[in-house]
Amino acid sequence: MHKPSRLKSAYNKVMEKLALTPDVSFTRLFAFKLVLGLGIVGAITSMLVIAFCSNLQEDFTYKGFNHFFVVFKFPVSVIAAMLSVIGLIALAHRSEQSARQIKQSAEQIKLSETQNIFTNYYKHIEEFEKYIATNKNINNHLMTSQPDITARDIYTTYFPNSKSGNGYQIEPLFCDKIKSTIIDILNHLKDFYESEHEDTQALAKAKACFLNAFKSQPKLKSLCEKRIIEQTSKDMNNDHALHYTIFEQMYYTLEKYIYLAQFEATSEQLSVYTSFATALYRSGGFLEKVNIALFFLTKKDFSLDRDLSWQAAPVVYKVKRDSRS
């Protein structure tokens, strides 16, 4: 019952011995020593047998030397076969070494890439924190509104792919979920305003959507004015100024995102948001602002029409906060 397992164990041991380990030098391989030993022993043994069992005479002429290879043809063939097998073993061993070197090189490249990603990630964080600390607009309009949120928290929210090295571009503010929520808020505000402040239910819906979005969405939460959120939570639905407060907060969020995006956004990305903000800033009444916001957010290509006067807004957006209430 135990014979098969013993044979298998013995076979495995032999195969381990014969393995062409790439870390071991060729001359120290067991396979090399085995073939070399068998070849030399076989050649010497066969030469001795031929010499003692054959009636040979000394002949140092060229005929004698030529006859030597005829007489000892078998031992010479054994040595030739031995050298051929050793050559094959050397070739196989060299292939194993090459495969190991390729594998090690790939691992080193991967390790180097991982280290580069790790280094770049923390360097990017360091640069972002430095940008936050030295940028007057960020400090005045962003960090003071949310003292509990750090620059690292904002970085994690707006650069989620940087840790894996998949990109250092800032995340867009209006993802599908946020854009859909903002559109709902704007529609409710529009209904309230067009009803001449009579549709308090629309205002209540706008307030509920607003508070839910700005408390649960990390992108909005990190940029919101804490005092306005608290004020909105306390305000009654029949407060006619509430719709201005809600819209103001959404505008300030857009403004802060622009300040933030100047760190790592392309001119094309930034110009879309600055065009939107400039259009809102230049517009007149509340209803016009809401309609502009809805027009922008419902555009398929997320940009404004060329024939609109605010399309040529500057890339670097500066808000005159002192001129707004």
Buried (B, 14 or more C-beta within 10 A) or exposed (E): EEEEEEEEEEEEEEEEEEEBBBEBEBEEBBBBEBBBEBBEEBBEEBBEEBEEEEEEEEEEEEEEEEBEEEBBEBBBEBBEBBEEBBEEBBEEBEEBBEEEEEEEEEEEEEEEEEEEBEEBBEEBBEEBBEBBEEBEBBEEBBBEBBEEBBBEBBBBBBBEEBBEBEEBBBBBBBEEEBBEBBBBBBBBBBBBBEEEBEBBEBBBBBBBBBBEBBEEBBBBBBBBBBEBBEBBEEBEBEBEEBBBBBBBBBBBBBBBBBBBBBBBBEEEBBBBBBBBBBBBBEBEEBEEBBBBBBBBBEEEEBBBEEEEEBBEBEBEBEBEEEEEE
